[in-house]
């Protein structure tokens, strides 16, 4: 739970992205670099990256926390 000056909030979002045709390309160094880029994006935009994980090399789960002022579509468009 985060607190602002006049409210307390908890806005967490779970996103899942898959590769085209579910090709297994998210492994090895690509997976490591993807995790680094996701962390960088979250830090640059003031979001908190709670978790990110690549599954089976063909899709990634991202769990992000953002302030309620930020719309979900803005968060998705950044990632």
Residue pairs with C-beta under 8 A, 6 or more apart in sequence:
1 8
1 9
1 10
2 8
2 9
2 10
2 65
2 67
3 9
4 67
9 67
9 68
10 65
11 65
11 66
11 67
11 68
12 50
12 63
12 64
12 65
13 63
13 64
13 65
13 66
13 72
13 75
14 61
14 62
14 63
15 61
15 62
15 63
15 64
15 76
15 79
16 59
16 60
16 61
16 62
17 59
17 60
17 62
18 58
18 59
19 25
19 26
19 58
19 59
22 58
22 59
23 58
24 56
24 57
24 58
25 57
25 58
26 34
26 54
26 57
26 58
26 59
26 60
27 54
27 57
31 54
31 57
34 52
34 54
34 60
35 52
35 54
38 49
38 52
38 62
38 79
39 49
39 52
41 47
41 78
41 79
42 48
42 49
42 64
43 49
45 78
46 66
46 67
47 64
47 65
47 66
47 70
47 75
47 78
48 64
48 65
48 66
49 62
49 63
49 64
50 63
50 64
50 65
51 61
51 62
51 63
52 60
52 61
52 62
52 63
53 60
53 61
54 60
55 61
62 79
64 75
64 79
66 75
